[in-house]
């Protein structure tokens, strides 16, 4: 079972940042909203302790912008949006992901290497 957990963790680590980029592609979102949405996906199992450092890293890397905005209920919220660099990175990931997924499905799905 530990092997399964390590495998899932590695897969999450490699794709989670692109899931976050996709979430803000068309609509600015705030951190708690991102955490909540990702927590709904059992396979991703993302927590605040994972997402907030990831958001900071993506912002420092120029893939996300952020701005503070008043909240209708409570303190101001930091909203994240995709930068042009983030948009390019997400587009590239989508292209590579399709090819990668097809290859893995072909090799693992049948158990045969043609």
C-alpha positions in Angstrom: 0.0 0.0 0.0 2.9 2.4 0.7 3.9 1.9 -3.0 0.5 3.0 -4.1 0.6 6.1 -1.9 4.1 7.0 -3.3 2.9 6.6 -6.9 -0.2 8.7 -6.3 1.9 11.4 -4.6 4.3 11.5 -7.5 1.5 11.8 -10.0 -0.1 14.6 -8.0 3.1 16.5 -7.6 3.7 16.4 -11.4 0.2 17.6 -12.4 -1.2 19.7 -9.5 0.3 23.0 -10.6 -1.3 22.6 -14.0 -4.6 21.8 -12.4 -4.3 25.1 -10.5 -3.4 27.0 -13.7 -6.4 25.6 -15.4 -8.7 26.6 -12.6 -7.7 30.3 -13.0 -7.6 30.2 -16.8 -11.0 31.9 -17.3 -11.9 33.2 -13.9 -9.8 34.8 -11.1 -10.0 32.6 -7.9 -8.9 33.1 -4.3 -6.8 30.6 -2.4 -9.5 29.1 -0.2 -11.7 28.6 -3.3 -8.9 26.7 -5.0 -8.2 24.6 -2.0 -11.9 23.8 -1.6 -12.3 22.8 -5.2 -9.2 20.6 -5.3 -10.3 18.9 -2.1 -13.5 17.8 -3.8 -11.3 15.7 -6.1 -10.3 12.7 -3.9 -7.5 11.7 -6.3 -5.7 15.1 -5.9 -6.2 15.3 -2.1 -4.7 18.8 -2.0 -4.6 20.6 1.3 -3.9 24.2 2.3 -0.4 23.2 3.2 0.2 22.1 -0.4 -1.8 24.7 -2.3 -0.6 28.0 -0.7 3.1 27.3 -1.2 2.3 26.2 -4.7 0.4 29.4 -5.4 3.4 31.4 -4.1 5.8 29.4 -6.2 3.6 29.9 -9.4 3.4 33.6 -8.6 7.2 34.0 -8.1 7.7 32.0 -11.3 5.6 34.4 -13.3 2.8 31.9 -14.1 0.2 33.6 -11.9 -0.6 37.2 -10.9 -2.5 38.1 -7.8 -4.4 41.0 -6.5 -6.2 41.8 -3.3 -9.9 42.5 -3.4 -12.6 43.2 -0.8 -14.7 40.2 0.2 -18.5 40.4 0.6 -18.0 38.5 3.8 -14.9 39.0 5.9 -11.4 40.3 5.2 -10.0 41.0 1.7 -9.0 38.0 -0.4 -6.0 37.5 -2.7 -7.3 36.5 -6.1 -5.1 34.7 -8.6 -5.1 35.0 -12.4 -3.2 33.5 -15.2 -0.3 35.5 -16.8 0.6 35.2 -20.5 3.5 32.9 -19.4 1.1 30.8 -17.4 -1.3 30.6 -20.3 1.6 29.3 -22.6 2.8 26.9 -20.0 -0.8 25.5 -19.6 -1.2 25.2 -23.4 2.1 23.3 -23.6 1.2 21.0 -20.8 -2.1 20.1 -22.4 -0.4 19.1 -25.6 2.2 17.1 -23.8 -0.3 15.5 -21.5 -2.4 14.1 -24.3 0.6 12.5 -25.9 1.9 11.3 -22.5 -1.5 9.9 -21.5 -2.0 8.1 -24.8 1.4 6.5 -24.5 0.8 5.3 -21.0 -2.7 4.1 -21.8 -1.3 2.2 -24.7 1.5 0.5 -22.7 -0.1 0.0 -19.4 -3.7 -0.5 -20.6 -2.9 -3.6 -22.6 0.2 -4.8 -20.8 1.8 -5.3 -24.2 4.6 -3.3 -25.8 4.1 -3.3 -29.6 
